[in-house]
């Protein structure tokens, strides 16, 4: 299982910076993205980035550096052939014409014969060079006459060109938009390029992964059982109540007393966000007004790593104590300590200070 975990590291997807283009529920569409690509490829557009994107595209192609980075006209989108097939993007350059197909989700099943016939008959004058490009996450081309270009190479080359421009020009909104657009493309294409390998790995090792998951669940169950046994034995008046949540980086084991009227609880959060698992113990005081919050702070504050409020009208007060590593005896002792204090808060302090739960 250690060997399996070591191999699995190469398939993990790191957290990536979000972009404005990834917001909303509609997700990714090739057409709007190609529209934006056409906009940035046009040196005459208002983005003030000049030929950054165009030079980057040409530099990625065989002998592309020999093609002048000038356009005779604006890029054309969804160009119809004589057979009513549509070419994603056509660039009319100075002494050259370029046809580009943008492929993120779909296989390369386009009618390339029709595209090439149309290019020879309807675009080229017989003297300008014809260039065919397939832009995709893999950078592979199933068509010999079409050059395969990966998004990774294209994005990196664009960034180099943008850096060149930023040396002499102040950063404006178009630089920000261009950077965010590249970030969005990078996030999308990196996910797609690794999907096949990740799927194959999981399918091949599904049995071992299931065993590993069962082992994890058994360990968590055993740990939770020890916490409950300690609370039963050492916290006077405690009546078992527990819940389990799956938070972003690991399980959260929640413990309360069944004789309380609120959802206040002590939480053991086993965070696997880093290579060393750092557990934290949290206390949530629910349905607390200013008076109860003051009493709660007096009771719980001391060596905590964080204190915060959340919920409607900030009626939940939270405390957190994070440990540098997992030590079972220390964890169990802290869980008992915090539960004893929470019993005092719920059974004594709350009845004295009061809180209008109907408000």
Secondary structure as GFF3:
##gff-version 3
##sequence-region A 1 359
A	DSSP	alpha_helix	2	8	.	.	.	ID=ss1
A	DSSP	three_ten_helix	9	11	.	.	.	ID=ss2
A	DSSP	three_ten_helix	20	22	.	.	.	ID=ss3
A	DSSP	alpha_helix	30	41	.	.	.	ID=ss4
A	DSSP	alpha_helix	52	59	.	.	.	ID=ss5
A	DSSP	three_ten_helix	64	66	.	.	.	ID=ss6
A	DSSP	beta_strand	68	71	.	.	.	ID=ss7
A	DSSP	beta_strand	76	80	.	.	.	ID=ss8
A	DSSP	beta_strand	86	94	.	.	.	ID=ss9
A	DSSP	beta_strand	96	103	.	.	.	ID=ss10
A	DSSP	alpha_helix	112	118	.	.	.	ID=ss11
A	DSSP	pi_helix	119	123	.	.	.	ID=ss12
A	DSSP	beta_strand	129	136	.	.	.	ID=ss13
A	DSSP	beta_strand	147	150	.	.	.	ID=ss14
A	DSSP	alpha_helix	151	168	.	.	.	ID=ss15
A	DSSP	alpha_helix	173	204	.	.	.	ID=ss16
A	DSSP	alpha_helix	206	234	.	.	.	ID=ss17
A	DSSP	beta_strand	240	247	.	.	.	ID=ss18
A	DSSP	beta_strand	250	257	.	.	.	ID=ss19
A	DSSP	beta_strand	265	271	.	.	.	ID=ss20
A	DSSP	beta_strand	278	285	.	.	.	ID=ss21
A	DSSP	alpha_helix	290	300	.	.	.	ID=ss22
A	DSSP	beta_strand	306	310	.	.	.	ID=ss23
A	DSSP	three_ten_helix	312	314	.	.	.	ID=ss24
A	DSSP	beta_strand	316	322	.	.	.	ID=ss25
A	DSSP	alpha_helix	328	344	.	.	.	ID=ss26
A	DSSP	pi_helix	345	349	.	.	.	ID=ss27
A	DSSP	alpha_helix	350	353	.	.	.	ID=ss28
###
